[in-house]
Amino acid sequence: TIFMTTHYMEEAEYCDRIAIIDHGQIVALDTPAALKRMVGQDVVCLTTSTPERAAAILEQFLGHPVRRVDDAIYVEGENGQSLAAHLIRQLTLADIEVRGVNVTAPTLEDVFVHLTGRAIRDELASAKERLGARLRSRGRLRR
């Protein structure tokens, strides 16, 4: 068994199990994949020649609303790559040009934010500030 600590989520991805600790308490302990599933599903982002029509086609195909932001259509689901292929097929059958596709999966950073309510960068900055304050109070660090 090897035990390691890190603030770098890219390093944590290589671990078999991850414990997320918030203020000294373990708030989650599982595999990276299981932790990411806690946060949500993959997100497929599509840009098309006719976003309003494309959204209507996809809503009919999926049986639930899709999210639109400007000209982009966002759909959440399991196995984002496969979902993207199905969505593109539906749009192609409807003669809608697909201009761009992006599939993103939840990250360990998303998990940390979900569980603690703050980004890891905020946590690092806060820890540095606390250390600086302790050192200043002991007269070891000057501004």
C-alpha positions in Angstrom: 0.0 0.0 0.0 1.2 3.5 -0.9 -0.4 6.5 0.7 0.1 9.9 -0.9 -1.3 13.4 -0.6 -1.7 15.9 -3.4 -3.5 19.0 -4.4 -3.0 18.1 -8.1 -6.1 16.3 -9.4 -4.2 15.1 -12.4 -1.9 13.1 -10.0 -4.9 11.8 -8.1 -6.4 10.3 -11.3 -3.7 7.6 -11.1 -4.8 6.4 -7.7 -6.9 3.3 -7.2 -8.9 5.0 -4.4 -9.2 8.6 -3.4 -10.2 10.2 -0.1 -11.3 13.8 -0.2 -10.7 15.5 3.1 -12.4 18.8 4.0 -11.4 20.5 7.3 -9.8 17.3 8.6 -12.8 15.1 7.9 -13.0 12.5 5.1 -16.1 13.5 3.1 -15.7 10.9 0.3 -13.7 7.7 -0.3 -13.9 5.8 -3.5 -12.4 5.2 -6.9 -11.9 8.1 -9.2 -14.6 6.9 -11.6 -17.1 6.4 -8.8 -16.4 9.8 -7.3 -17.0 11.4 -10.7 -20.3 9.6 -11.2 -21.4 11.3 -7.9 -21.2 14.7 -9.6 -23.1 14.0 -12.8 -22.9 12.6 -16.3 -21.0 13.4 -19.4 -22.0 16.6 -21.2 -22.3 16.7 -25.0 -22.2 20.2 -26.5 -23.3 20.6 -30.1 -23.2 23.6 -32.4 -25.4 23.5 -35.5 -26.5 25.5 -38.5 -30.0 25.9 -37.0 -29.9 25.6 -33.2 -33.6 26.2 -32.5 -34.6 23.5 -34.9 -31.8 21.2 -33.7 -32.9 21.6 -30.1 -36.5 20.7 -31.0 -35.4 17.6 -32.9 -33.2 16.4 -30.0 -35.9 17.1 -27.4 -38.3 14.9 -29.4 -35.6 12.2 -29.8 -34.6 12.2 -26.2 -38.0 12.8 -24.7 -36.8 15.6 -22.4 -35.7 19.2 -22.7 -32.1 20.1 -23.7 -30.2 23.1 -22.5 -29.5 25.9 -24.9 -26.9 28.6 -24.4 -26.6 31.0 -27.3 -26.0 28.8 -30.3 -24.9 25.7 -28.3 -27.0 22.8 -27.3 -26.1 20.8 -24.2 -27.2 17.3 -23.4 -26.2 15.2 -20.3 -26.0 11.5 -20.4 -24.1 8.3 -19.8 -21.3 7.4 -22.2 -20.9 10.8 -23.8 -19.1 9.6 -26.9 -21.9 7.1 -27.8 -24.5 9.7 -27.0 -22.8 12.3 -29.2 -22.9 9.8 -32.1 -26.6 9.2 -31.7 -27.4 12.9 -31.5 -25.3 13.6 -34.6 -27.1 10.8 -36.4 -30.5 12.3 -35.5 -29.5 15.8 -36.7 -28.0 14.5 -39.9 -31.2 12.6 -40.7 -33.1 15.9 -40.2 -30.7 17.6 -42.7 -29.2 19.8 -39.9 -25.5 20.6 -40.3 -23.4 19.8 -37.2 -20.7 22.4 -36.9 -19.0 21.3 -33.7 -19.2 18.6 -31.0 -17.5 18.5 -27.6 -17.8 15.8 -25.0 -16.7 16.5 -21.5 -16.8 14.2 -18.4 -16.9 15.3 -14.8 -13.4 15.8 -13.3 -12.0 15.3 -9.8 -12.0 19.1 -9.5 -15.8 19.0 -10.1 -16.0 16.4 -7.3 -14.0 18.5 -4.9 -16.2 21.6 -5.6 -19.4 19.5 -5.3 -18.3 18.0 -1.9 -16.7 21.1 -0.3 -18.4 24.0 -2.0 -15.1 25.6 -3.1 -12.4 25.1 -5.7 -9.1 23.4 -4.9 -7.4 26.7 -5.9 -9.4 28.5 -3.2 -8.4 25.8 -0.7 -4.7 26.3 -1.6 -4.9 30.1 -1.3 -6.6 29.8 2.0 -4.0 27.4 3.4 -1.2 29.7 2.2 -2.9 32.6 3.9 -3.2 30.7 7.2 0.4 29.6 7.1 1.5 33.2 6.4 -0.6 34.5 9.3 0.9 31.9 11.6 4.5 32.7 10.6 3.8 36.4 10.9 2.4 35.9 14.4 5.6 34.1 15.4 7.7 36.8 13.9 9.2 34.6 11.2 7.7 36.3 8.2 7.6 40.0 7.4 5.5 41.7 4.9 
